Amino acid sequence: MKKILALTLALIMLMSLSACSGGEDTQSQANNSSSSQQDESGRSKATEFTFELAAEEERTVENLIFDEDVTISGDFGVIIFENCEFNGDIINTAEQFTRVVLPDGTTVNGNCVFKNTTKEANMDYPMPKYISPNTLNIVCEDCIGSGVLESTENDMIFNGETYSMADVKFFYDADSNELVPYEGQEASVLFVGQWWENGEKILQMFGE
């Protein structure tokens, strides 16, 4: 009787140990599966590709890989993509102001596209923008749009043409709030923008 009881207890202990070990293995597999969904930069695959901004909203999106085109809509908003990778185009459909900010650490393998219905504007119009310290390929065919390059060591590609500080003829003077001739003033930003005035297409470049 004692032998039977001892064998029964031993069997129960073995079953308990096996269950614990199996639980640990399951948890380990779950952890490995979770980490395998992220790349070495801590990014995971995005499932959302459209972002609608409210006026004066500032939104930060981080650590995502976008394998499809991304569309941003809504006027007077700001969206910042931190540590993201874009394998399609980014499309800014805003008519006014909305900034798409692409800081260091974010990779854009596609184009930065403007799609709006506005053409007539002027220098003071709050144009939608792409902002980055890195070279962007901006496409702005039959509408307004602008790019802000926050590093004068890099270039900006705008509608297939490459621009740098070597092409700049004007400098924005913050004290007078006017454009003055560029004569080698220290600049940290390159601006390239496009609009129409009285039916005439304007392409403006300046340093700041």
Residue pairs with C-beta under 8 A, 6 or more apart in sequence:
37 44
37 45
38 44
38 63
39 65
41 63
41 83
41 85
41 105
42 63
42 83
43 63
43 64
43 65
43 83
43 84
43 85
44 63
44 64
44 65
45 64
45 65
45 67
46 64
46 65
46 66
46 67
49 66
49 68
49 69
49 70
49 71
50 70
50 71
50 72
50 73
51 59
51 61
51 70
51 71
51 72
51 73
51 79
52 72
52 73
52 74
53 59
53 72
53 73
53 74
53 76
53 77
53 78
53 79
53 94
53 98
54 74
54 77
55 74
55 75
55 76
55 77
56 76
56 77
57 74
57 77
57 78
58 77
58 78
58 79
58 80
59 77
59 78
59 79
59 80
60 79
60 80
60 82
61 79
61 80
61 81
61 82
61 84
62 81
62 82
62 83
62 84
63 82
63 83
63 84
64 81
64 84
64 85
65 84
65 85
65 87
66 84
66 85
66 86
66 87
66 88
67 87
67 88
68 88
69 88
69 89
69 90
69 91
69 110
70 86
70 88
70 89
70 90
70 91
71 91
71 93
72 79
72 90
72 91
72 92
72 93
72 94
72 98
72 100
73 93
73 94
74 94
74 98
75 94
75 95
75 96
75 97
75 98
76 94
76 96
76 97
76 98
76 126
77 94
77 97
77 98
77 99
78 98
78 99
78 101
79 98
79 99
79 100
79 101
80 101
80 103
81 100
81 101
81 102
81 103
81 106
82 103
82 105
82 106
83 105
83 106
84 106
84 107
85 106
85 107
85 109
86 106
86 107
86 108
86 109
86 110
87 109
87 110
88 110
89 110
89 111
89 112
89 113
89 139
90 100
90 102
90 108
90 110
90 111
90 112
90 113
90 130
91 113
91 114
91 115
92 98
92 100
92 112
92 113
92 114
92 115
92 116
92 128
92 130
92 145
93 115
93 116
94 116
94 128
95 116
95 117
95 118
95 128
96 118
96 125
96 126
96 127
96 128
97 126
97 127
97 128
97 129
98 128
98 129
99 128
99 129
99 130
99 131
100 112
100 128
100 129
100 130
100 131
101 131
101 132
102 108
102 112
102 130
102 131
102 132
102 134
102 136
103 132
103 133
104 133
104 134
106 132
108 132
108 134
108 136
108 137
110 137
111 137
111 138
111 139
112 130
112 136
112 137
112 138
112 139
112 147
113 138
113 139
113 140
114 128
114 138
114 139
114 140
114 143
114 144
114 145
115 143
116 128
116 143
116 144
116 145
117 143
118 143
118 144
119 142
119 143
119 144
119 195
119 196
120 195
120 196
120 197
120 198
120 199
121 127
121 144
121 195
121 196
121 197
122 195
122 197
123 179
123 204
125 144
125 195
127 144
127 145
127 146
127 193
127 195
128 144
128 145
128 146
129 145
129 146
129 147
129 148
130 136
130 138
130 145
130 146
130 147
130 148
131 147
131 148
131 150
132 148
132 149
132 150
133 149
133 150
133 151
133 154
134 151
134 154
135 149
135 154
135 155
135 156
135 157
136 147
136 149
136 156
136 157
137 157
138 145
138 147
138 156
138 157
138 158
138 159
138 192
139 159
140 158
140 159
140 194
141 159
144 193
144 194
144 195
144 196
145 193
145 194
146 191
146 192
146 193
146 194
147 156
147 158
147 191
147 192
147 193
148 189
148 190
148 191
149 155
149 156
149 189
149 190
149 191
149 192
150 188
150 189
151 188
152 164
152 165
152 187
152 188
152 189
152 190
152 207
154 164
155 162
155 163
155 164
156 162
156 163
156 164
156 190
156 192
157 163
158 192
158 194
158 203
159 194
163 190
163 192
163 205
164 190
165 187
165 190
165 207
167 205
168 182
168 187
168 190
168 205
168 206
168 207
169 181
169 182
169 205
169 206
170 179
170 180
170 181
170 182
170 204
170 205
170 206
170 207
171 179
171 180
171 181
171 182
171 183
171 185
171 187
171 206
171 207
171 208
172 178
172 179
172 191
172 206
172 207
172 208
173 179
173 180
174 208
179 206
182 206
182 207
185 207
187 207
187 208
188 208
189 207
189 208
190 205
190 206
190 207
191 204
191 205
191 206
191 207
191 208
192 203
192 204
192 205
193 203
193 204
193 205
194 201
194 202
194 203
194 204
195 201
195 202
195 204
196 202
